[in-house]
Structures are given as structure tokens and as C-alpha cells.
Amino acid sequence: MPNITLERALQSLKLAAVLDVGCGCGGHSTRTLLELCDRVVAIDVAPRLARWHEIAQSSKARFCCMDALALGFPCDSFPLVVEPATLHHIAHWPDALTEMLRVSSDSILLQEPVDDLRSAAKQRTFEAQGLFLSLQAEVGFAHYRHLTRDAIFSALEGRAVIAETQLETSDAPVSFDEFFESFDVFASQSGRKEYWLDKLQIMRAKFAGAPLCEDDTLTIWATKRTSR
Ligand SMILES: C[S@@+](CC[C@H](N)C(=O)[O-])C[C@H]1O[C@@H](n2cnc3c(N)ncnc32)[C@H](O)[C@@H]1O
């Protein structure tokens, strides 16, 4: 997630340690953070241990299996707490935001995909996402519609001051097959695989080879109201 706002936040805080909330396998956000600061504590509710071990051996990262809704750290533990694309995987994401603010002594940095239906490709992507999310909901995989800028701002209101926002737009095409690459894996977990594969074929026919699109990414750097 190389990003000017992130780099500025890290430079301004001269960080000892950053908390990476929802680090996944550690191969993306944690690795990027390690290039920019001295120590990273990375948490995820679903540990991807193989990659964690690989990264931990060669770096200053500590990994913990932990729920963002109940961070096991005292208040004000980290100058910067980041969440790279994690909140839209949490049904009660404002509660995770509250936890991030609690354990941060200064700043939080949110990095979320956002929707903007400005083109036919974006509209197809939104529709395709809806199908995928319905399947994922059925098999119990936590993944929800992208948050909006307004919803995030409203959740921060009164508790944090926005220091900087950055919107990275992308209209890069994504093929139908690439977008739905893992659909079959999720469909296999449901009790009605054929039903979902039929739905997919109907959508494929409707889109007739037209591409989908990469997401835009919104980055928000906010400081705790009490910290400055
Ligand atoms: C889109 S992935 C982002 C992974 C990583 N940050 C990256 O840059 O590749 C979202 C991650 O959030 C994690 N997640 C979902 N709900 C969570 C929760 N309640 N607490 C902690 N992590 C959670 C998922 O397990 C997943 O690894």
C-alpha cells in the first residue's frame, strides 16, 4: 500500500511502533510498513501462519491472532494504528474504529476501497461485488459493501481530527474471470454450489465480455482529539 499520506504520517510521528490491524498474511501491508518504520505489531483474526513466520524471521514484526473489536493492548500503546482494507470485513466496523482510537496515542490511518459508479465498468463491478458478497454471506465469510467517505467521517466526528485525506482513483480494467477467481472456492463451501455457478453464468452472459474495474482507494489520516 505505498501511499504519500501513509509515508507523511510515519515521518511526522517518528515512530517506534505501528499497529497493523487486519494484516492478512503479512505479505502486503505489514511488509510495506516494515520498510518505513522500526517495528510493526500486526494482528489479524485469521492467522496466515506460513507467511507470518517467513516475515517474522527476517524482520522486526510481531504477529498476534487478535480481533480488531477487542484489541489486547492498553490505551495509547501505539503512535499510529493503521487498517489497510480491514474495516469493510467487520460488520460492526465503528466498534473497531473505537478500539483503534483507544490504543492509538496520536493517529490512525484508514485505507479503504470505495465505490464511485462513474462509469459502466464501475457499475458492473458494483453489481458483481453484490453477487460475490451474497455468496460470501451465505458461507459465513465476513465481507461487506465498501464504506463511504461520509460514513467514515461521521464515525470519526468528535473523536478525531482529519489531518489528511487522499483518494486514489483507478479505472484499470479487471477481467470477469480475474474478479471471480475465488468464486468457485466459496461456492464449494455452500450447500448449493450449482445455484451460485448458475448465477455467475447469468452475470457473465449479461456482461458479454465487458471488463470490470479496479477499486478506488480512500486514505484518511486522523489524529485523536485528545492528543494535540
Ligand atoms: C482485505 S484483507 C487485508 C489484508 C492486509 N491488510 C493486506 O494489506 O493485504 C482484510 C483482513 O482483515 C481481517 N479481518 C477481518 N475481520 C477482522 C477482525 N474482526 N479482526 C482482525 N482482523 C480482521 C481478515 O482476516 C483479512 O486478513
The ligand as a Gaussian input file, in Angstrom:
#p B3LYP/6-31G(d) Opt

LIG

0 1
 C       -8.579000      -7.351000       2.636000
 S       -7.719000      -8.176000       3.904000
 C       -6.366000      -7.035000       4.147000
 C       -5.100000      -7.768000       4.475000
 C       -3.824000      -6.918000       4.603000
 N       -4.027000      -5.734000       5.392000
 C       -3.255000      -6.556000       3.255000
 O       -2.863000      -5.418000       3.056000
 O       -3.130000      -7.447000       2.416000
 C       -8.696000      -7.908000       5.344000
 C       -8.170000      -8.651000       6.558000
 O       -8.957000      -8.281000       7.682000
 C       -9.004000      -9.415000       8.534000
 N      -10.112000      -9.262000       9.485000
 C      -11.425000      -9.375000       9.240000
 N      -12.120000      -9.187000      10.377000
 C      -11.216000      -8.954000      11.357000
 C      -11.307000      -8.696000      12.752000
 N      -12.501000      -8.645000      13.363000
 N      -10.181000      -8.509000      13.442000
 C       -8.970000      -8.560000      12.835000
 N       -8.816000      -8.796000      11.523000
 C       -9.922000      -9.000000      10.784000
 C       -9.183000     -10.579000       7.581000
 O       -8.838000     -11.808000       8.180000
 C       -8.259000     -10.153000       6.442000
 O       -6.975000     -10.715000       6.594000

